[in-house]
Amino acid sequence: MDFVTFESFSNDEHLPSPQPSLSLPLKPHIENLGLMSNLSNLKSLLKSKDQHVEGETEAAEAHLAEKYAALSLKSLESNHETDSVEVQADSRVSALSKRLARALNPSLTDAEIRELFGLLESKNTDISVITDPGVMGSVARKNARGEVEADLIRSHTLALADYGKVVRQLENLGSRVTSLDTLVSDVNQRLESDQRSASHISKDIHQLTNKQAGYRIKKELLANFKRTFTLNEYEQHLLTSGDINAEFFTALARAEEINKKCSILLALDDPTLGQGVMAKSTELIERAVNKILTFCNRSLTNLYSMNDKSRTETLHKCMKYLKSNSVRYAAVIDTYVESRISGVLEEFAAQTNSKATTSHTSKEPRPVYYTSHDPVRFVADMLAYVHSVVVNETEILEGLFQDDSDDFKVTKSDMMSRILGALGRPVKATIDQLMSSETKLSTIYKIYTNLELYLLMFEKLDFASSLVEILQSLLGAARSRITTTVSNRLATVASSNSAQMDLSADLQPPEWILNFYSELLPILDAMMSETILSLPKKEHDEFLDMVVDKPIEIFESHLTGVVKTLNKEEVLIFKQNFLDLVLSKIMPLAFFNDKVLELNRKMHGITKEVTQFHLEKLLKECSLFDFYNIVNMICPVDDEIFDADMYEAIQENKLFNETTIASANDTMQEVLPNALLDVQNSLMSLNSPSIVSEVVEEVMVGFTSFYQYFKEIVEKFLGEGLLTWSAVEIATLLGVENVVQGG
């Protein structure tokens, strides 16, 4: 440590500021301080550090203190006089000094400081001399520093000794590198001389190399052109003469790819090459496609050849390829459809026409024409055969064209519609012919039921829409045929003289109505639909009118022709019997509910007419008919408002006298005992017992009621005793006493 002695500046008024100690680079070499073995013990120095000023005089200390105090005051005054800029510069310098001090004089830890002082203790140095602030102390400190530096140099020398061997090896390597460099320079000179002498050979080699590269590029271009734009001989053989297999389709795809890539050649300045390549590839493609078309047409027209699995797979590949070309694909589809139409029609002709086939083996299904003698069985067998054809054609189509795409579903539906439509035309013609030649309603209806049944079956099939339309048309024809047959029957009866002459004297319904209903009504009874033959409501009502009203009209027209030979009673009974027959026939059928009500109204009206006829007849036989008319002329008889005084005007009539009344009483006594039996005998021709009972009861009750009212009128205006029997006695004679008393 180096300090400036205070004595050297004792006479100077401007003493310098104390300087910091000199920092030695001891930290990096702290491990080498162990060499300083001559330092004295520092512990004694530390113990006596507070006693080193005892040798100084008190006057010197006071003098020095005053000097330093004066210097401090001057320094403070000078600091106050400086401006703010210098203060900021000093602060920046101070901050820089602190940072440099921290960087150049790194702080030591306590352990390092302890180790340094331990090394210094090992030096034999008088501590009192070293700490002397005088010249001797300075010399002693310099000597101590020299010893420390000497020890430091020795430690560095020992550290560098380890690098001597490496230095020697590097010097040896340097000599070798120098010799190698010399050798390389010599070789380079020789190579340059050889290069100058062989420069023309290098040029030739370079030219030949460039030519070789050009030839190689041309060769590769030709090879690539051949691979890209030409087919090899084997591929051309496959497309022209080979079998259709996987290799064929690979070669065809390559030819199509070449055809597409020809657009590159056509874009050149000279398109001749592209045109030639395209023409050749197009020719090969066309030949291959024609080959595919021929294969597809032959396979689809000869289904027996499709038993071979490999041929079927090849057909599927061909159809898949042709699908990209809609025109050719449609041509194949048309060929298949025409082939199947021809085959189906031939099979149908063989099934339905005995002249179209010559032999039949037991192993084959029985032809349809075997049942041609029975129209119903023939139609049923024909429709069953058509149903089997539909199922068979659907399976064949799905097996040949294994395609589940939505587009092909439409195509498949169109194909089946065309095939089945062609089959449906002869089916429709055959059934139409059978129905047009058939006259039995039952047979026509059975054909209708078969058509209706198979319509339901065909509606469940996916591709039988054309047959469904044909069956619907045949059902319409069957309905029309049934309606026409019924209408023709009635028209024949209406114009028949024999039917008019068939009106018997026993007042029974004619035979033709029995035959008509016996054939028609069982057919109607077997129907399960809401309307007859599933007709629309209007046509259904027209059919009911034809079945019920039309026969009644025909009967009435026939009855008009013979009415001259019959009396009124017989005409009424004839009508009543006919209507009763019609009612009894149609009543069990739900279709005729409205018609039953209409017939009941008609029959009730006729029953009233018959009742009125026999009542008037009985009144005439009892000589009371004139009185009956007179009373009703004055006021119609009514049980609720009857009063004898209302008929006072009857006295003005000449017939109303005691003589006439007495005569009528005598007549009644002769007629009434047998009146009931006479009325019943006259109604023997009336078929309905209930109507007979109703008529008899109404006649007798009506006569008894009138007799009662008339007797009251007679007793009121002519006196009692003119009419012998009472109303109860009359009712007893006529057999209606219970009715009269109950009423």
Sequence and secondary structure as in RCSB ss.txt:
>XXXX:A:sequence
MDFVTFESFSNDEHLPSPQPSLSLPLKPHIENLGLMSNLSNLKSLLKSKDQHVEGETEAAEAHLAEKYAALSLKS
LESNHETDSVEVQADSRVSALSKRLARALNPSLTDAEIRELFGLLESKNTDISVITDPGVMGSVARKNARGEVEA
DLIRSHTLALADYGKVVRQLENLGSRVTSLDTLVSDVNQRLESDQRSASHISKDIHQLTNKQAGYRIKKELLANF
KRTFTLNEYEQHLLTSGDINAEFFTALARAEEINKKCSILLALDDPTLGQGVMAKSTELIERAVNKILTFCNRSL
TNLYSMNDKSRTETLHKCMKYLKSNSVRYAAVIDTYVESRISGVLEEFAAQTNSKATTSHTSKEPRPVYYTSHDP
VRFVADMLAYVHSVVVNETEILEGLFQDDSDDFKVTKSDMMSRILGALGRPVKATIDQLMSSETKLSTIYKIYTN
LELYLLMFEKLDFASSLVEILQSLLGAARSRITTTVSNRLATVASSNSAQMDLSADLQPPEWILNFYSELLPILD
AMMSETILSLPKKEHDEFLDMVVDKPIEIFESHLTGVVKTLNKEEVLIFKQNFLDLVLSKIMPLAFFNDKVLELN
RKMHGITKEVTQFHLEKLLKECSLFDFYNIVNMICPVDDEIFDADMYEAIQENKLFNETTIASANDTMQEVLPNA
LLDVQNSLMSLNSPSIVSEVVEEVMVGFTSFYQYFKEIVEKFLGEGLLTWSAVEIATLLGVENVVQGG
>XXXX:A:secstr
     SGGGTT SS            GGGGGGGGG      HHHHHHTTTSTTTTS HHHHHHHHHHHHHHHHHH
HHHHHHS HHHHHHHHHHHHHHHHHHHHHS    HHHHHHHHHHHHTS   HHHHT SSHHHHHHHHHHHHHHHH
HHHHHHHHHHHTTHHHHHHHHHHHHHHHHHHHHHHHHHHHHHHHHHHTHHHHHHHHHHHHHHHHHHHHHHHHHHH
HHHH   HHHHHHHHTS SSHHHHHHHHHHHHHHHHHHHHHTSS THHHHHHHHHHHHHHHHHHHHHHHHHHHHH
H GGGGGSHHHHHHHHHHHHHHTTSHHHHHHHHHHHHHHHHHHHHHHHHHHH GGG S   TTS   GGGGTTSH
HHHHHHHHHHHHHHHHHHHHHHHHHS    HHHHHHHHHHHHHHHHHHHHHHHHHHHHHHHH   HHHHHHHHHH
HHHHHHHHHTSTT HHHHHHHHHHHHHHHHHHHHHHHHHHHHHHT HHHHHT  TT    HHHHHHHHHHHHHHH
T  SSSGGG  HHHHHHHHIIIIIHHHHHHHHHHHHTGGGS HHHHHHHHHHHHHHHHHHHTT GGGHHHHHHHH
HHHHHHHHHHHHHHHHHHHHHTT HHHHHHHHHHS   TTT  GGGGGGGGGSTT SHHHHHHHHHHHHHHHHHH
HHHHHHHTTT   HHHHHHHHHHHHHHHHHHHHHHHHHHHHHT TTSS S HHHHHHHHT HHHHHH 
